[in-house]
Amino acid sequence: MPEVTKINPTTDDKPDAGQQARANDVVDALIEIKAWQDSQRKAEAEATELKK
């Protein structure tokens, strides 16, 4: 999965504060989902290893 970064516009074409906050919330949620998925994969791998 590619790295995700929060919006930090430096041009005159900046989103309003509400748009930026919502976009950053979405990025935060995606990061949390990715971390959860990684922890699930690790738990599944450990469970599989214990079955052996």
N, C-alpha and C positions, 0 to 999 in steps of 0.2 A: 504494500500500500504506500502511495507517495506521501511524503511529509505534508502536513497541513499547517498553515500559518494563519494567525489572526490578521484581520484587515488593519492596516496602518497606512491609509492613503497619504501620499505626499504631493499629490497634484491638486489642481484647482477643481477637479471633478470628484470631490469628496462626497460620499453618502452622508445623509444627515445622521445625527447621533443615534437616533432610534434604529435606523437601518444597520449601522455599524454594530450596535449592541446586539441586535438580533442575529446578525451574521456571526458574531463572536460566540454567542450562545450555541448556535448550531455547531460551530467548530468544537466547542467544549464538549457537547453531547457526542459528537463523532469520536473524539479522543477517548471519552469514557466507554463508549461501545467497543472500540478497538481494544482497550485494556481488558474489558470483561471477556471479549472473545479470546484474547491471549490467555487469560487465566483459565478459561474453560478448556482450551486446547491442552494446557499444561496439566490440568486435573485429569483429563481423559488419558493423556499419555502416562501419567503416574498410575492411574487405575489399571491400564492395560499392562503396565510393567509388573504390578502387584499380582495380576492373574497368572503370570508366567511361572 
